[in-house]
Amino acid sequence: MINFRGLPMVRHLGPMRTTAICVLFGFALPGLSQDRAACTPLFGGVTEGNKELVTELRARYKAQNEAITIEDSRLRKAVLADWEELQEDLIESIEHAHFIQGTPMNRLLDSTMNLLAAQLPGLSSTPRVMLSWYPWPNATTRGEGTVVMNLGMLERLTTRSELAFILGHELAHHHLDHVRRTIEQVNAKLLSKEFKSELRAVLREEFDRLAKLEALAINFSVNERRHGRNHELEADSLALRLVQAAGFDPLAGPAVMDILAACEQEVYAQQVDLVRALVQGGADPEGDWTREEETSSLGAVDLRNHELEEELKTHPECGARKLALLDLLSLPADVDAPGPDSTYLALRATVSTAILESALIEEDLGRAVFVGLHLLANGADNGEVHAGLAIAFDKLLKHARAHKLGEVLAQPHKQDSEAYQRTLKMLNRLRIRDHQALASYHLAQAQELSPGCERSLFAAVIHAANGTSAVDLVEAKKAYSDGFPKGRYIDSLAKINLPGAAKR
């Protein structure tokens, strides 16, 4: 598993047209009209084939679970329960359309995994790679034959070799059976006589029982995390061999460690002039949202126990992992990292717009505005980004009218970057008329730049639903359903009504 503490952030490297993606990765989208040819397909929530995939997985899981052979019946029952929980979690994610399918990104992931798997003659099966629209950077091996890659991880990388190292790391976990070994080891420890004896001793204590239970649990977790760290170093080592054997740049391994170490930092190097961006969209320049708020006295205080936090980490520190990889390559610590891959960067530009979509899917509207404004600031005007911002501001408007803004707008947290905190504070203080003006502005830009795109047409539906004309809403719904009868948002149209309309 590639894992770390960090916020979902995004960097934009310029607009990426669908036609360019088609040329780079060899696929075509039939039946697109000229004005729609510039649209980026919407990635989140693809449901085609999900039913068949779930059926296939359930059959595979049933066979896998029946094949679990553990003599101790109690241990087998506990292990089986953990496996079934992991399996059901993945199936629920598929049923709720948490994965992206059938895009150039999926094909790149599949082809890269197949190249790596070919370097392992003894591999029992090649794991399926599933791309989730989650914006936080992470990749994980599920243990039952599936590797999950988040959009946020793809956005952090700069070369296909880096992608190959991460997939090789997850393939190594799969090949070395780390998930199964960990599940059995943890449950065996929990059921052991020694652990039960320790637990009974604590429960017999008259004083500080809760504190001692907590200490026992922490000690158990620390020991298990140390085993997990050994698995990570094993996976790094095998991944490096696989990357080399498959013809990728082995220096991508150490480069990935630098990328992971930087994941807690703000991705955006360029700050957006938020006041200018919001005033340009019609926000009141004299509004309260422009004032700076004094920092709380707790703002500079961090009460976390960092020593314990380090002990509880599953993964070794990235710097140590980087040095271990360089040692395997017999290279010095100051060796230059490989340069960016232009083909991969072209794909990553599309990942950026998909991350905006993921924020909209999750109703994380503060994040959607933050990402969208940075996309516009760091590249040419993009109609679909404007459409995403129009949807975000219209949804903020709807919740502000209902005095429920807190349901879709996160509160600033001291662990957030200053830029993100400031964005959230400003959005919290905007008035209803400001949200309305900003939604109208970005919708107008979207309709001018990409009038036939799916997100632009759906933005018009959301905007009409915030108005007063039932005719406008019906026309907006018809325009969307005519253009995209099997579109991403088609099932939600019936639930969108004017304010105050009877709920179905």
GUFI-399368 format. One record per residue (C-alpha): residue in one letter; x, y, z. Coordinates in steps of 0.1 Angstrom, whole numbers, plus 5000, padded with zeros to 4 digits. Layout:
N
aXYZ/...
***
This chain:
504
m500050005000/i501250354992/n499950565020/f500650885039/r498951165057/g497951435032/l495251645017/p493751594983/m495351864961/v495651914924/r497952094899/h496852194864/l499252174835/g496952334809/p493752224791/m493751884775/r491351834746/t489651494740/t490951494704/a494551514718/i493851234742/c492551024714/v495751074694/l498050994723/f496250684735/g494550544704/f490850554710/a487950734694/l484650874706/p482150814678/g479251034671/l480551364686/s479351684670/q481951944663/d481152164693/r481151864716/a484451724702/a486351954726/c484651804757/t486451584781/p484351274789/l483051274825/f484851004845/g483150954878/g480250724884/v480550504853/t478050214859/e478250014827/g479349664835/n479149704872/k476549434876/e478549174857/l481649264876/v479949224910/t478548884899/e482048774888/l483648894921/r481048734943/a481648394926/r485448444930/y485148544966/k482948244974/a485548004960/q488448184977/n486748185011/e485747815009/a489447735001/i490747895034/t492247605053/i493047685090/e492947405115/d491847625144/s488147685139/r488048005159/l491048155139/r489448045106/k486148215116/a487948545126/v490048545094/l487048475072/a485148755088/d487949005080/w488148875044/e484348905039/e484449265053/l487249365028/q485449194999/e482049355007/d483649695010/l485049664975/i481749544961/e479749824977/s482250074962/i481649924928/e477849924932/h478050294943/a480050374911/h483250484929/f485350364900/i486350504866/q486150264837/g487050254800/t489250564797/p492850614785/m493850624821/n492450274827/r494250144796/l497550294807/l497150124842/d496249794826/s499149794801/t501649894827/m500549624852/n500649364824/l504249454816/l505249424852/a503349094858/a505148944828/q508348974848/l507048734875/p506848384859/g505648234892/l502748484896/s499448304903/s497348574887/t497648934875/p495649164898/r492949374883/v493649754885/m490749964894/l490850344892/s488850524918/w487750894916/y488950964951/p491151274951/w493551184979/p496851034967/n496850664975/a497250314960/t496449994978/t496349614973/r493149464984/g494649114988/e491948924969/g493249014934/t492549384931/v494749694932/v492950024936/m494650344923/n493250684933/l493050974909/g494951184934/m497950944931/l498050974893/e497951354896/r501051354918/l503251164893/t505251294864/t506350984844/r505050644835/s508150494852/e506950634885/l503450484878/a505250154871/f507050164904/i503850224924/l502049944905/g505049724909/h504949794947/e501249684948/l501949384926/a504749284950/h502249294979/h499949074959/h502648824949/l504048804984/d500648754999/h501149025025/v497449105031/r496548735039/r499648695061/t498749015080/i495148915086/e496048575099/q498948715120/v496748985137/n493848745144/a496248475158/k497748735181/l494248845193/l493248485200/s496448385216/k496648285253/e499248545260/f497148835247/k494048715265/s496048675297/e497249035294/l493749155287/r492348975318/a495049115339/v494149465328/l490449415334/r491149295370/e492849635377/e490949855401/f492350185390/d493250345356/r491650055338/l490750255307/a494250405305/k495850055308/l493549915281/e494550195258/a498250125265/l497649755257/a495949845225/i498650085215/n501449835222/f499649575201/s499249825172/v502849935174/n504049575171/e501849505142/r502849825124/r506449715126/h505649395107/g503749605082/r506849825076/n508949515068/h506349425042/e506649775027/l510449745023/e510049395007/a507549544983/d509849834974/s512749594967/l510649364944/a509049664927/l512549794918/r513449464902/l510249454883/v510549804870/q514149734858/a513149404842/a510149574823/g512449844809/f511350134830/d513650384846/p514650244880/l515350594893/a511650634894/g511550444926/p513550694946/a511650974928/v508350824941/m509650854977/d510251224972/i506651254958/l505151074987/a507151285012/a505751594996/c502151484997/e501451675029/q502451995012/e500252214990/v500552114954/y499752454940/a502952654936/q501052954922/q498553134945/v495253244931/d494153614936/l490853504952/v489453854957/r489953924920/a488553594909/l485453634930/v484854004922/q485253924885/g482453674889/g480153924905/a480753904942/d480354234962/p483854384965/e482654554997/g481354245013/d482454095046/w484053805028/t487054025019/r488054095055/e490853895071/e489953695102/e492253695132/t493953365138/s492653165168/s495053135198/l494952765191/g496052815155/a499752755162/v499252485188/d499652115178/l498651885206/r499251555187/n501751315200/h504151295171/e506451035187/l503450795190/e502150895156/e505450785141/e505350455159/l501850385146/k502650455110/t502350145088/h505050275064/p508650355070/e509750715066/c510050805029/g513650935032/a514750595046/r512950415019/k514550634992/l518050565007/a517350185007/l516350194970/l519450394961/d521550154980/l520049864960/l520950064928/s524450144942/l523850514936/p524550814958/a521851004976/d522251314955/v521651144921/d519351344898/a515751224894/p514451144860/g512751434841/p509051454834/d507451244807/s505451474783/t503051194773/y502251124809/l501851494817/a499351524789/l497251254805/r497651414839/a496051734827/t492851534821/v493251384856/s493151744870/t489651804856/a488551464868/i489651564903/l487351864900/e484551624891/s485351404921/a484851704944/l481451764929/i480551404932/e481451404969/e479551734974/d482851884987/l481952224973/g484752424990/r487252184975/a485552214941/v485752594941/f489352574953/v490452334926/g488352504898/l489852854905/h493352714904/l492652534872/l491552854856/a494453054871/n497052804858/g495752744823/a493652884795/d489952924799/n488252584800/g484452564796/e484152244816/v486052394845/h483652694844/a480752454843/g482052274874/l482352614892/a478852704881/i477552374896/a479552434928/f478252794933/d474652694925/k474752424951/l476252654976/l473452904968/k470852634973/h472252535007/a472752905018/r469152975011/a468152675033/h470652795060/k472552455056/l475752575041/g477752375067/e476452055052/v478452105020/l481152355030/a483952225052/q485252445080/p488852565079/h491252335098/k494752425110/q496152125090/d494852275058/s497052495037/e496652865043/a495352915008/y492652655013/q491652785047/r491353135032/t489153005004/l486752825029/k486553145051/m485653355021/l483053115008/n481453095043/r481053465044/l479653525008/r476053645007/i473353464987/r473453724960/d477253664956/h476753284951/q474053364926/a476253604907/l479153374906/a477053084894/s475553294866/y479053424856/h480653074853/l477652924836/a477853204809/q481553134804/a480852754801/q478052814776/e480353034755/l483352804756/s481752464755/p478052484749/g477552124739/c479551964767/e477851734792/r478951924822/s477852264807/l474352124799/f474051984834/a475252314849/a472352484831/v469952234847/i471252304882/h471152684876/a467552664863/a466552474894/n467652774915/g465453004895/t461653054894/s460752934859/a459452584855/v459652624817/d463352704819/l464052404840/v462052174817/e463952304787/a467352264804/k466551904813/k465451834778/a468551984763/y470651764786/s468751444780/d468551494742/g472351554741/f473251274765/p470551014769/k472950784787/g474851064804/r476551074838/y473651274854/i470651144835/d469250944865/s469351254888/l467251474865/a463851364879/k465051464915/i465851824904/n463052064910/l462452434917/p462752554953/g459752464973/a458552204948/a456951894963/k459551614970/r459051294952/
***
